[in-house]
Amino acid sequence: MANGMGTLYIASSGLRNSQNALNTTANNLANVDTEGYVRQQVLFSDKEYNTFGTAAVSKQQAGLGLDIGDVVHARDYFLDKAYRAESGRQAFYESCFTAVDEIQTYFQEMEGKTFQSALEDFKKAFQELAKDPSDSVRQNLVVQKAGLFLSRSQSVYEGLKSYQSNINTKVSQDIDKINKLGHKIHELNQQISKIEAGGIETAMDLRDERDLALDQLGALAKISYKEDYKGVVTVKLEDEYFVDELHTYEIGKKTDKLTGFITPYWPQLSDTDRDIYVNVFDFNVDISTALNSDVGELKALIMSRGDHWADYSDIEGKGEQEYLDTTNLSVIIDMQAKLDQMVHNMITAINDQLCPNVTGPVGVTYQDANGNTANLSDAKVLDTENCARGSDGELPPRELFVRAGIERYTEVTGSDGKTYYVYNEEDTSDTSYMYSLTSCGVNEELKKIETLFPHLKQNGEVDQQLGERLEALWNKDLVGLDPTDPDECNIEEYYQKMIGGLATVGNVYQKKAENLAGSVLTIENNRQQVIGVSSDEELQNMIKFQNAYNASSRFMTVISDMIEHIVTRLGNG
């Protein structure tokens, strides 16, 4: 009788644990499409055994039923680590390629009216002018095409600036997202630690949330992490502590007053009162996979955006290494600087033909704008003997392109009593003094009266050679592309090199992003074999556990009937 009653408990354990296994399977099926969910697997084990005798070969034992030994929440640490590293690297190159692809759209070389067509139209205008420099129609054509070319160049430049602002918005959003993920990981750490403190439960769903947060964080920045015995994960971001047991160290935003560009920094390591900031990203380290410095979308965004608006001074006069470490680091800054350098050299070459300069005479002094005595031999002055004039014959002649902040010449009287026109040099500390896209325009006087365009010699004859020299500028080697390619080339060759170089960089980024996307997919597929939920497999488990439940139920029914028979029938005998 005792054995019969005890057997009911064995059947009961089968019912109870089969039901629990069904619940776990149902939970898996309910979360088959839930991002970050890890499959839960039930492992059964025997309960204790009672020994009631000993035989020659073994003990005589009776089991007490079934128990759930464990619900496995399996993850592969190494696959997780590889996935987060490779997804971050893929996001880095994908972001870099997106920036290059966007830049290419501004030049419209693949569609629409290309930038190069504006360049060619400008060239054709000078070819027409060379036929007859005195023809007002041809003069007007040059002025019009100059305006169109400059307008198109400025439109591209402003487009690049606008794109920098768009990236800056994305930088701000990514910083907010990183901080939010940091707080989420910290909160989950605390919850997991509380639940698992007794050593009985495993906070599976909370761990899934935390692992998903780590996956998302790994795509945004380079991270490393470690879990302690209490279940608390400590996270480092760019080799600095980001989340520990007690704190989340938020990333701060330093905003540039001029551009509005945001630079992420570590508030806990910085002294903002003394204007000392420790930036999150160190761009002094070369970008390479070997150095593990090419990880994270946020770093790629900041690198592509740059930290300022560029002009030709970001290339001119720089050594190769300095250029590679600064201007070339940002694809947008690099293109801004190269575009501005192309336009700057074209503008100055044209103006120097219309308003040629020579070194001032030795021994002659003049009073500069500050009232100081200066030597003309240290300055450039208008070559009045060889310069052409407009229809009004005035000196100095009109330049085609003018600066916003200063005239081309300052009229002075030398110590010899003669009038000189001193050239006002460009000043890279003040963009309004530069022949740059940000501060340059077509001469308004020439727009109103095209015949003021220089075309006459001192004796009133048409300066045919001036037209020929202006036409020849397009075939003259004026400037090298950058310090890594210093060989001088003409404007059209320069433009082809500039666009070709951009396409090459974009192709490199695209290939790396595509290859890494394949690697990430492979790792994720391997990861899903460990953590993923298969609906077919879970349905099989459901049938198996349901059959086990039914078997336990029938077993209990049989035992119950036997006991009833013993009590009601045999007892009456």
Secondary structure, 3 states (H helix, E strand, C coil): CHHHHHHHHHHHHHHHHHHHHHHHHHHHHHCCCCCCCCCEEEEEEECCEEEEEECCCCEEEEECCEEEEEEEECCCHHHHHHHHHHHHHHHHHHHHHHHHHHHHHHHCCCCCCCHHHHHHHHHHHHHHHHHCCCCHHHHHHHHHHHHHHHHHHHHHHHHHHHHHHHHHHHHHHHHHHHHHHHHHHHHHHHHHHHHHCCCCCCCHHHHHHHHHHHHHHHHHCCEEEEECCCCCEEEEECCEEEECCCCECCCEEEECCCCCCEEEECHHHCEHHHCECCECCCCCCCCCCCCCCCCCHHHHHHHHHCCCCCCHHHCCCCCHHHHHHCHHHCHHHHHHHHHHHHHHHHHHHHHHHHCCEEECCCCCEEECCCCCEEEHHHCEEECCCCCCECCCCCCCCCCCEEECCCCCEEEEECCCCCEEEEECCCCCCCHHHCCCCCCEEECHHHHHCHHHCCCECCCCCECHHHHHHHHHHHHCCCEEEECCEEEEECHHHHHHHHHHHHHHHHHHHHHHHHHHHHHHHHHHHHHHHHHCCCHHHHHHHHHHHHHHHHHHHHHHHHHHHHHHHHHHHHCCC
